[in-house]
């Protein structure tokens, strides 16, 4: 099979699986949050509310598409699909099992970091094109947060590169299959890099406690204030896809990807990805939102110097002896 046909078929299957998972992830989060807050969550549509995602999608598709009179209509309409596109494009280099990925790039980690960094641009475009002061403030906050937290995220992701000597995600997983998961071996830098990556990934996904671009109590709904119907839904769909892919990337970089006891394979990668997705939801519904100045202070005062120190620690570990 030609590489182009393989990539196309894999992309179609991955898109179908991801969109299905993300649709029911919205149901799961609402039930999960309801359990944490002593309420029921969806119960009416389907058994236990299981058909609620379908009802939500149909509702959004039927809603009126409103574009503000003074908005930049081209950019206003372009921002929502771009948000989802950048989130989905990262999945192309995530290996779910040996050979099961769209493209095993030699610079796979660089590719996913570049695309994940671009996700802030559609949010900024949406805020600016809406011609709304609340949306504009939300877009500016998103840019400040995205640029700031991209630095510790990049340096945390560079630690597995330094320890394994490759920028291929598949190569990093293969190294862990042979030498042990980087979260445990070599002791120290992998665990510290994972902690930094987890915090930065939360910020990149605009999840509580780092959702200051939206901040309903301050900015109505941030960059998506003027959006209606399915365009409004695409922003949240992009956030869910980003969270799911973040779980897969953390699994590949630090937890051995498809490697696991008894029978390594696709099921371990799926289980690890879903575990991190649930963990990120748990954090979201357990914490409160930071103020913008607190969020910037955490990044520049602690995470940036901390990530630089961890990267140097990894380099010293490699130079000091074989990993």
N, C-alpha and C positions, 0 to 999 in steps of 0.2 A: 504494500500500500504506500502511495506517495506521501511524503511529509505533509503536503498541503491538505490532502483528503483526510489524513489521520487527525490533523489539527482541527479541521472543520467538524468532523464527526464527534471528536472528543469535546469540542466546545459546545455543540448542540446538546449532548448528553449532560455535560456539567452544568450548563445553563438551566436545563429542565430540573435537574436534581436540586441545585441551589435555590432556585425560585420556589420550588415546592417546600423545601425545608424552611426557607425564610417565611413563607406564608403561614405555616403552622407554628413557626417560632413566635409570631405575634400573638397567637392564641396562648401558647405556653407562657409567655411573659405575663400576659394579663392574668392567667390563672395563678402563676407563681407570685406575682405582686399581690393578688387578692389573698392568697394564703398568708403572706407575711403581714398583711394589714387587716386580717380578720374580716374579709369580705369574700364574696363568691366568685367574682369575675364572670365571664360569659357563661350563660346557662341555657339560653332560649333556643338558638338556632342549631339544630342537630343535637345529638346526645352529648351531654356535658358542654355544649356550646362548640363542638368540634367543627361545625360548618361556618363559624363566625368569620374566618378569613375570606371565604367565598362571598358571604354577605357584604363584608366591608369593601371588597373589590368591586362588586356590582354597584354598590352605593356610590363609590368614588367615580366610576365610569359614567354614571347617570347625572352627576352634578354639573351645574353650569360652569363652563370655562370662562372665567372673567379675567381680562387683561386691563390694568389701569390705563386710563386715557393718555397719561403723559409718560408711561413706561417706555423703555427701549424694547420694542416688541420682539425683535430678533433674539437679543440676548436673554430676554425674559423667558422665551419659550425654549431656548437652548439649554439653560442651566439645569433643569430637573433630569433630562436624560443623560447629560454629561456626568452628573453625580453618580448615577447608577452604573454608567459605562466604566468609569475609572475604578469603581469598587469591584466590578466583575472582571476587569482586565487583569487584575493582580492574580486571580486564580489560575491563569494560564501556566504559571511556573511552579505551582504548588504540587509536589509529588504525593499522591495518595497511596501508591504502592509502587514497587519496582516497574518502571516503564509506563505507569499510568499517569501521564501528564501531557499537556498539549505541546510543550516545548521545554526540553531540558537545556536551558541556556547556560553557557559558562559563566555568565554574569547575572544569574537569576536573582540573587539578593539585591543587586544594584537596580535591576528592572523593577522589582516589587517596591523598593523604597522610593524610586523615582515616581512611579504611578500613584503610590499612596500619598506622596507629597503633593501631587497635583489635585487631589480631591478637595483641597481648600479653595481652588479657583472657581468651580461652579457655585460654591456657596457665596463667595465674594461677588461673582457676576450677578447672582440672584438678588443680593442686597442692593447693589448699585443700580441694576436695571429696573427695580421696582419703583424707583423715585419716591421712596417712603423713608422717613428719617429713622424709624425703628428698625426697618429692614437693613438700612445702611449701617447703623450702629452694630447690628448683629453680624453683618458681613465683615466689618472692621475687626470685631472681636475674634471672629473665626480666623482671619488672616494672622492676627497677633498670636493666637493660640497655636495655630498650625505651624507657623514658622518657628516658634519657640520650641515646641515639643518635638519637632522633626529632628533637632540636633541630638538630644539624648537617645531618641529612637534609633537614629542612624548609628551612633557609636555603640549602643547596646547590640544592634544587629551585626556590627563589625567584629564583636568578640568571637562568635562562632567561626567567622571567616579566618581570623587570626589563629584560632586553635586548630582548625582543620586544614587550612591552606587552600581552600577552594571557595569560589563565590557561587557555585552551583548548589541549589537547594537539595537536589538529589545526591550530590556528592557529600554534602554535610550529613545527610541522613545515613548514607553508606558508612561514613566514618564512625558514626555513633553505633551502628550495628556491630562494627568490628571492635571498637574501643570502649563503648559505654556511653550513656547519655551525657550530654554536656552539662546538664543541670547538676550532676554529681561528680563528673570527672572531666578534667582535673578539679580537685576540690577548690571552691572559692569563686573564681571569676565567672563561671557559667551561671551559678545561682544568683550572684549579684547582677549580672547582665539581664537575666530573666526578670528580676524584680523591677529593674529600670524599664525594660521593654514593656512589661505589663502596665505600668503607670502611664508611659508615653502612648501606648496603644489606646488606653481609655480616653486620653485627651484627644488623640487623632480622630476617634470615632464620635466625639462630642457627647460622650455619655457622662451622666452624673458620677462623680462630683465636678466634671469638667464640661458641663453643657452651657457655659455662659453665652455662646452665640445665640441660643434660643431664649433662655431665661424668661419664661412666660410672665412672671410677676413684674418684670422690668420692661421687656421689649415686645410684649404681646406674643409673638412667636418668632422673633428674630428674622432671618433672611427669608423665611417662608410665609411671612405675614400676609402678603398679597396673593398668594397662590391658592387655587381652589381645585377641587376634584382630583383627578388622577395625577396632575402635576404636583399637588401637595403630597400625595401618597408616594411619589417617586423619591422624594427626599428621605422619607422614613424608610423606604425599601432599601435605599442606598446605605443608610446607617446600619440596618440589620445585616446586609450582605457584608459590609466592612467588618462588623463585629464577628461574624462567622468566619470570614477569611483570616482575621487576626488570630482567632483560635487555632486555625490550621497552620498558620505561619509559626506561632509559638510552639506548636507540637513538633514541627519539622526542625526548627532551629535548636531547641533545647531538650526535647523529650523523645528523641529518636524516631519521630515520624511513624512509619508503619511498623517499626520494631516493637516487639512485645513478647511476653512469655508464652510458652506452648506453641503458638503458630503465628509467626509474624505475617502481617498482611493488611489488606484494606480496612478490615474491621477495627484494628487498633487505631489507625489514623482517624477514622470516623468517630470512635469513642472518645479519643483525646480531644478532637475538635469540639464535640458537643459538650464535653466536660468544661472546657474553657469558656464556651459560650454561656453555659449556666453560671459559671463562676463570675463572669463579667456582669450578668444580670443580677446576681446576688449583691455584688458591690454597688450596682446602680441603685438598688432599692434599700440599701442599708445606710447610705451616706447622704449628706446634704451638700448643696452646691457651694463651691468656694466663691468668694468675691474675686473680681478680675485681678486686683492687685495681689491678692494671696496666691492666685494661680501663677502669675508671672514670677512672683518671689520664689515659689517652690521650684519652678523650672530653672531660673537663672542662678539662684543662690545654692541650690542643692543638687538638682538632677544633672545639669551640664557639667559642673566640676566632678560630680560623682561618677558620671559615665566616662569622662576622660580618665579618671583614676582607674576604673575597672578595665578600660581598654589597655592602659599601660601595664596593669597587673597581668592581663592575658599575654601581652607581648613578652614580659619578663619570664612568665611561666614557660612559654615556648622556647625562648632563647636559653633559659636555664637548664633545660633538659627535655628529652623527647616526651611528647604527650602520649 
